[in-house]
Amino acid sequence: MDHVMDDIGERLKGAFRRYPTGVAVISAASPAGPVGLTASSVASVSVSPPALSFSVMGTPSARKLLQAASFVVHLLGPKHAALARDFARTGGARFTPEQGWSTLPSGEPILPDALAAMRVAPLQLVPVGDSTIVVAQVLDVFHGPEDGRLIHHAREFITLPFTTLTPERTGS
């Protein structure tokens, strides 16, 4: 049975590699300093109360992040492709001056030039296998410049300016 589940797990990963998603970096302050990771699983959950969700794997960065009382979820644009790569891999450059980080009065690291950044506090942590689903209340929202799109697809970060896509209108 484990072999069958392993096969389904690999096929599941393959299916989601075909599905383009937005890219976020989630940051927090920890006793050992700032911590962060790249996530492509951020989703809006509710407007009233304002809430979002994301999931993280059981990495050392994720374990530190999950211990924080609050996080900042940064929705990234095309100028952050290198930063997203750095935060997605072990040993990547993190929180360097060149990346443009600041600190909120509450202590969390923030990227002021992200498309948007949301300061959140966890409402629920749901363990699922080796991952954790986080449902978090949105405490504050900061809008940065609108400068295009950063998409994760087929294990690549793809940048698209706004002019390359023409919206297709649906409905009546």
ROZAFI-617160 format. One line per 3 residues: number of its first residue (from 1); their letters; for each residue x, z, y of N, C-alpha, C. Coordinates in nm, 3 decimals, padded with zeros to 5 digits, m for minus. Layout:
<nodes>
NUM	a	X,Z,Y,X,Z,Y,X,Z,Y ~ ... .
</nodes>
This chain:
<nodes>
1	mdh	00.082,00.000,m00.120,00.000,00.000,00.000,00.086,00.000,00.126 ~ 00.200,00.073,00.126,00.287,00.076,00.243,00.339,m00.063,00.276 ~ 00.371,m00.143,00.171,00.420,m00.279,00.193,00.314,m00.362,00.266 .
4	vmd	00.189,m00.346,00.228,00.080,m00.420,00.292,00.067,m00.377,00.438 ~ 00.075,m00.246,00.464,00.064,m00.196,00.601,00.183,m00.241,00.685 ~ 00.304,m00.244,00.627,00.422,m00.293,00.699,00.402,m00.439,00.738 .
7	dig	00.349,m00.519,00.645,00.324,m00.660,00.671,00.222,m00.676,00.784 ~ 00.115,m00.598,00.780,00.014,m00.605,00.886,00.076,m00.562,01.019 ~ 00.160,m00.458,01.018,00.227,m00.414,01.140,00.313,m00.524,01.200 .
10	erl	00.389,m00.595,01.116,00.472,m00.705,01.166,00.386,m00.818,01.220 ~ 00.277,m00.848,01.152,00.187,m00.953,01.200,00.119,m00.911,01.330 ~ 00.088,m00.782,01.342,00.030,m00.731,01.466,00.127,m00.749,01.582 .
13	kga	00.255,m00.714,01.562,00.355,m00.733,01.666,00.364,m00.881,01.704 ~ 00.361,m00.969,01.603,00.365,m01.112,01.629,00.245,m01.161,01.709 ~ 00.129,m01.103,01.680,00.008,m01.141,01.754,00.022,m01.103,01.901 .
16	frr	00.069,m00.982,01.928,00.080,m00.938,02.067,00.195,m01.005,02.141 ~ 00.293,m01.060,02.071,00.396,m01.138,02.139,00.336,m01.265,02.198 ~ 00.226,m01.311,02.140,00.159,m01.431,02.189,00.067,m01.403,02.308 .
19	ypt	00.048,m01.276,02.340,m00.048,m01.235,02.441,00.027,m01.192,02.568 ~ 00.017,m01.271,02.676,00.089,m01.233,02.798,00.028,m01.111,02.864 ~ 00.113,m01.024,02.917,00.067,m00.903,02.985,00.146,m00.883,03.113 .
22	gva	00.091,m00.802,03.200,00.165,m00.759,03.318,00.274,m00.662,03.278 ~ 00.362,m00.631,03.372,00.476,m00.545,03.343,00.475,m00.426,03.440 ~ 00.499,m00.308,03.386,00.505,m00.187,03.467,00.629,m00.107,03.429 .
25	vis	00.679,m00.030,03.524,00.777,00.073,03.496,00.712,00.205,03.530 ~ 00.722,00.299,03.438,00.664,00.431,03.457,00.780,00.527,03.477 ~ 00.773,00.606,03.585,00.883,00.698,03.616,00.829,00.839,03.635 .
28	aas	00.919,00.934,03.618,00.885,01.075,03.638,01.012,01.152,03.672 ~ 00.993,01.269,03.726,01.105,01.361,03.748,01.111,01.453,03.628 ~ 01.231,01.475,03.575,01.248,01.568,03.463,01.357,01.667,03.501 .
31	pag	01.369,01.778,03.429,01.475,01.873,03.460,01.615,01.812,03.453 ~ 01.632,01.706,03.372,01.761,01.640,03.359,01.780,01.527,03.459 ~ 01.682,01.505,03.548,01.689,01.395,03.644,01.576,01.298,03.622 .
34	pvg	01.575,01.187,03.698,01.465,01.091,03.684,01.467,01.025,03.547 ~ 01.348,00.992,03.499,01.333,00.925,03.370,01.232,00.813,03.388 ~ 01.251,00.704,03.313,01.158,00.593,03.325,01.168,00.498,03.209 .
37	lta	01.065,00.414,03.196,01.060,00.314,03.089,00.970,00.199,03.131 ~ 00.989,00.086,03.066,00.906,m00.031,03.089,00.787,m00.027,02.995 ~ 00.670,m00.064,03.047,00.548,m00.067,02.965,00.469,m00.192,02.998 .
40	ssv	00.407,m00.249,02.897,00.318,m00.364,02.918,00.176,m00.329,02.874 ~ 00.149,m00.200,02.858,00.019,m00.157,02.806,m00.068,m00.087,02.909 ~ m00.037,m00.101,03.039,m00.115,m00.032,03.141,m00.251,m00.098,03.157 .
43	asv	m00.354,m00.015,03.164,m00.491,m00.066,03.181,m00.571,00.028,03.269 ~ m00.659,m00.029,03.347,m00.754,00.050,03.425,m00.857,00.107,03.328 ~ m00.892,00.234,03.345,m00.990,00.298,03.256,m01.119,00.325,03.331 .
46	svs	m01.108,00.379,03.453,m01.227,00.419,03.527,m01.197,00.419,03.676 ~ m01.299,00.387,03.756,m01.285,00.396,03.900,m01.336,00.532,03.949 ~ m01.434,00.587,03.879,m01.488,00.717,03.918,m01.506,00.803,03.793 .
49	ppa	m01.416,00.893,03.762,m01.296,00.925,03.839,m01.189,00.817,03.819 ~ m01.099,00.801,03.916,m00.995,00.699,03.902,m00.899,00.738,03.789 ~ m00.886,00.648,03.691,m00.801,00.676,03.575,m00.744,00.547,03.519 .
52	lsf	m00.630,00.559,03.455,m00.566,00.448,03.386,m00.513,00.497,03.253 ~ m00.466,00.402,03.173,m00.404,00.439,03.045,m00.280,00.354,03.023 ~ m00.193,00.402,02.935,m00.078,00.327,02.887,m00.034,00.393,02.758 .
55	svm	00.048,00.322,02.682,00.102,00.381,02.560,00.254,00.372,02.563 ~ 00.316,00.467,02.496,00.462,00.472,02.487,00.501,00.497,02.342 ~ 00.616,00.444,02.304,00.673,00.470,02.172,00.746,00.604,02.177 .
58	gtp	00.792,00.653,02.064,00.858,00.783,02.058,01.005,00.781,02.094 ~ 01.044,00.710,02.199,01.184,00.701,02.241,01.224,00.829,02.315 ~ 01.354,00.853,02.331,01.397,00.969,02.410,01.340,00.968,02.553 .
61	sar	01.339,00.851,02.618,01.283,00.842,02.753,01.134,00.877,02.752 ~ 01.062,00.826,02.654,00.918,00.855,02.646,00.893,01.003,02.623 ~ 00.972,01.067,02.538,00.953,01.211,02.513,00.975,01.292,02.640 .
64	kll	01.077,01.257,02.719,01.100,01.326,02.847,00.986,01.299,02.944 ~ 00.944,01.174,02.951,00.837,01.136,03.042,00.708,01.213,03.011 ~ 00.675,01.225,02.884,00.550,01.290,02.844,00.549,01.440,02.874 .
67	qaa	00.664,01.498,02.900,00.671,01.640,02.936,00.646,01.664,03.085 ~ 00.644,01.558,03.164,00.627,01.571,03.309,00.481,01.600,03.344 ~ 00.462,01.671,03.455,00.328,01.703,03.503,00.263,01.584,03.573 .
70	sfv	00.345,01.487,03.617,00.292,01.368,03.684,00.393,01.254,03.668 ~ 00.343,01.132,03.684,00.426,01.011,03.671,00.390,00.917,03.784 ~ 00.471,00.813,03.801,00.435,00.703,03.889,00.436,00.576,03.804 .
73	vhl	00.325,00.505,03.805,00.311,00.379,03.732,00.327,00.267,03.835 ~ 00.433,00.188,03.817,00.467,00.080,03.910,00.426,m00.054,03.847 ~ 00.340,m00.128,03.915,00.306,m00.264,03.872,00.406,m00.357,03.939 .
76	lgp	00.481,m00.432,03.857,00.597,m00.505,03.906,00.568,m00.651,03.935 ~ 00.643,m00.703,04.032,00.638,m00.844,04.067,00.765,m00.914,04.024 ~ 00.779,m01.041,04.058,00.891,m01.122,04.008,01.029,m01.071,04.047 .
79	kha	01.043,m01.007,04.163,01.176,m00.960,04.202,01.224,m00.842,04.118 ~ 01.137,m00.790,04.032,01.173,m00.675,03.948,01.201,m00.712,03.803 ~ 01.222,m00.839,03.773,01.246,m00.880,03.634,01.371,m00.812,03.576 .
82	ala	01.480,m00.807,03.651,01.602,m00.743,03.600,01.580,m00.594,03.581 ~ 01.510,m00.530,03.673,01.480,m00.388,03.660,01.396,m00.362,03.535 ~ 01.296,m00.446,03.510,01.212,m00.431,03.391,01.297,m00.442,03.264 .
85	rdf	01.391,m00.537,03.262,01.481,m00.551,03.146,01.566,m00.425,03.130 ~ 01.620,m00.373,03.241,01.705,m00.254,03.233,01.628,m00.134,03.179 ~ 01.505,m00.116,03.223,01.425,m00.002,03.178,01.368,m00.022,03.039 .
88	art	01.373,m00.144,02.987,01.321,m00.173,02.853,01.424,m00.150,02.743 ~ 01.551,m00.137,02.781,01.654,m00.123,02.677,01.736,00.004,02.697 ~ 01.782,00.056,02.586,01.868,00.173,02.591,01.998,00.138,02.661 .
91	gga	02.040,00.223,02.752,02.166,00.202,02.823,02.156,00.112,02.944 ~ 02.035,00.062,02.977,02.019,m00.021,03.095,02.034,00.061,03.222 ~ 02.073,m00.004,03.330,02.088,00.064,03.459,01.951,00.118,03.503 .
94	rft	01.950,00.243,03.547,01.825,00.306,03.589,01.847,00.388,03.714 ~ 01.753,00.376,03.806,01.752,00.456,03.929,01.877,00.438,04.013 ~ 01.926,00.314,04.020,02.044,00.286,04.102,01.999,00.256,04.245 .
97	peq	02.086,00.278,04.342,02.051,00.246,04.482,02.012,00.098,04.499 ~ 02.079,00.009,04.425,02.050,m00.135,04.435,01.907,m00.168,04.391 ~ 01.849,m00.086,04.307,01.713,m00.111,04.260,01.607,m00.071,04.363 .
100	gws	01.646,00.006,04.465,01.554,00.036,04.574,01.466,00.159,04.557 ~ 01.507,00.255,04.478,01.426,00.373,04.452,01.423,00.468,04.571 ~ 01.311,00.535,04.589,01.295,00.647,04.682,01.235,00.761,04.602 .
103	tlp	01.210,00.873,04.668,01.149,00.988,04.602,01.027,01.032,04.682 ~ 00.916,01.051,04.613,00.795,01.103,04.677,00.815,01.249,04.715 ~ 00.740,01.301,04.811,00.748,01.444,04.843,00.721,01.534,04.722 .
106	sge	00.643,01.484,04.626,00.613,01.559,04.504,00.726,01.552,04.401 ~ 00.832,01.472,04.428,00.950,01.470,04.343,00.968,01.350,04.253 ~ 00.863,01.269,04.233,00.876,01.155,04.142,00.950,01.039,04.208 .
109	pil	01.028,00.963,04.128,01.090,00.842,04.180,00.983,00.735,04.203 ~ 00.998,00.658,04.313,00.903,00.551,04.343,00.978,00.428,04.392 ~ 00.926,00.312,04.355,00.976,00.183,04.403,00.882,00.138,04.515 .
112	pda	00.919,00.155,04.640,00.829,00.118,04.749,00.792,m00.030,04.752 ~ 00.877,m00.117,04.694,00.847,m00.260,04.699,00.781,m00.313,04.571 ~ 00.728,m00.224,04.488,00.647,m00.269,04.373,00.517,m00.327,04.427 .
115	laa	00.452,m00.415,04.350,00.323,m00.469,04.392,00.227,m00.355,04.424 ~ 00.228,m00.254,04.338,00.150,m00.132,04.359,00.215,m00.022,04.278 ~ 00.197,00.100,04.326,00.246,00.217,04.253,00.135,00.322,04.258 .
118	mrv	00.112,00.385,04.144,00.008,00.485,04.134,00.066,00.615,04.082 ~ 00.051,00.720,04.159,00.092,00.853,04.114,m00.022,00.908,04.030 ~ 00.010,00.951,03.908,m00.093,00.994,03.813,m00.055,01.126,03.747 .
121	apl	m00.157,01.193,03.696,m00.137,01.316,03.618,m00.208,01.299,03.484 ~ m00.144,01.338,03.375,m00.205,01.317,03.244,m00.334,01.398,03.226 ~ m00.435,01.330,03.173,m00.560,01.394,03.134,m00.562,01.419,02.984 .
124	qlv	m00.518,01.318,02.908,m00.514,01.328,02.761,m00.393,01.255,02.708 ~ m00.329,01.315,02.608,m00.221,01.252,02.532,m00.272,01.240,02.389 ~ m00.281,01.117,02.340,m00.336,01.093,02.207,m00.227,01.037,02.118 .
127	pvg	m00.174,01.118,02.025,m00.073,01.065,01.933,m00.135,00.968,01.832 ~ m00.069,00.853,01.814,m00.112,00.753,01.716,00.015,00.701,01.649 ~ 00.039,00.740,01.524,00.161,00.699,01.456,00.282,00.746,01.533 .
130	dst	00.374,00.652,01.565,00.495,00.688,01.640,00.478,00.664,01.790 ~ 00.355,00.644,01.835,00.327,00.619,01.976,00.234,00.726,02.031 ~ 00.221,00.728,02.164,00.128,00.817,02.231,00.051,00.737,02.335 .
133	ivv	m00.081,00.747,02.331,m00.165,00.688,02.434,m00.184,00.794,02.542 ~ m00.159,00.756,02.666,m00.174,00.846,02.780,m00.293,00.800,02.862 ~ m00.386,00.889,02.885,m00.494,00.865,02.981,m00.463,00.956,03.099 .
136	aqv	m00.456,00.898,03.219,m00.410,00.973,03.335,m00.503,00.953,03.454 ~ m00.521,01.059,03.529,m00.598,01.054,03.653,m00.509,00.999,03.764 ~ m00.561,00.906,03.841,m00.487,00.849,03.953,m00.503,00.943,04.073 .
139	ldv	m00.389,00.993,04.122,m00.388,01.087,04.234,m00.366,01.017,04.368 ~ m00.291,00.906,04.367,m00.263,00.832,04.489,m00.225,00.690,04.452 ~ m00.249,00.596,04.544,m00.216,00.455,04.523,m00.139,00.406,04.644 .
142	fhg	m00.028,00.336,04.618,00.056,00.278,04.722,00.063,00.129,04.698 ~ 00.031,00.048,04.799,00.039,m00.098,04.785,00.168,m00.147,04.848 ~ 00.238,m00.233,04.776,00.358,m00.297,04.826,00.329,m00.442,04.858 .
145	ped	00.432,m00.521,04.877,00.411,m00.663,04.910,00.358,m00.742,04.790 ~ 00.271,m00.838,04.818,00.223,m00.929,04.713,00.318,m01.048,04.710 ~ 00.397,m01.057,04.603,00.497,m01.165,04.603,00.501,m01.244,04.474 .
148	grl	00.395,m01.244,04.399,00.392,m01.323,04.277,00.362,m01.238,04.156 ~ 00.397,m01.290,04.039,00.362,m01.223,03.914,00.485,m01.207,03.825 ~ 00.487,m01.096,03.751,00.586,m01.075,03.646,00.507,m01.053,03.519 .
151	ihh	00.532,m01.137,03.420,00.455,m01.135,03.296,00.550,m01.119,03.179 ~ 00.508,m01.041,03.080,00.584,m01.028,02.955,00.512,m01.111,02.850 ~ 00.585,m01.207,02.792,00.526,m01.294,02.691,00.635,m01.340,02.595 .
154	are	00.610,m01.328,02.466,00.703,m01.374,02.363,00.843,m01.317,02.383 ~ 00.848,m01.185,02.412,00.973,m01.111,02.430,01.053,m01.154,02.553 ~ 00.989,m01.219,02.649,01.057,m01.262,02.771,00.980,m01.212,02.892 .
157	fit	01.054,m01.187,03.001,00.993,m01.157,03.130,00.986,m01.289,03.207 ~ 00.868,m01.328,03.247,00.845,m01.456,03.312,00.796,m01.430,03.454 ~ 00.858,m01.496,03.551,00.817,m01.479,03.691,00.740,m01.602,03.735 .
160	lpf	00.632,m01.577,03.807,00.548,m01.685,03.859,00.510,m01.654,04.002 ~ 00.542,m01.744,04.096,00.492,m01.724,04.232,00.342,m01.749,04.235 ~ 00.275,m01.701,04.337,00.131,m01.721,04.347,00.092,m01.867,04.349 .
163	ttl	00.174,m01.954,04.400,00.138,m02.095,04.417,00.138,m02.174,04.287 ~ 00.195,m02.122,04.178,00.203,m02.201,04.055,00.074,m02.198,03.974 ~ m00.013,m02.105,04.003,m00.137,m02.095,03.927,m00.256,m02.123,04.017 .
166	tpe	m00.348,m02.205,03.969,m00.471,m02.228,04.041,m00.580,m02.152,03.968 ~ m00.647,m02.059,04.037,m00.750,m01.980,03.968,m00.864,m02.071,03.921 ~ m00.911,m02.042,03.803,m01.026,m02.114,03.749,m01.147,m02.025,03.771 .
169	rtg	m01.245,m02.077,03.835,m01.366,m02.001,03.864,m01.461,m02.011,03.746 ~ m01.518,m01.898,03.707,m01.617,m01.897,03.600,m01.744,m01.832,03.651 ~ m01.848,m01.849,03.579,m01.976,m01.788,03.618,m02.072,m01.891,03.671 .
172	s	m02.186,m01.842,03.719,m02.288,m01.937,03.766,m02.279,m01.965,03.912 .
</nodes>
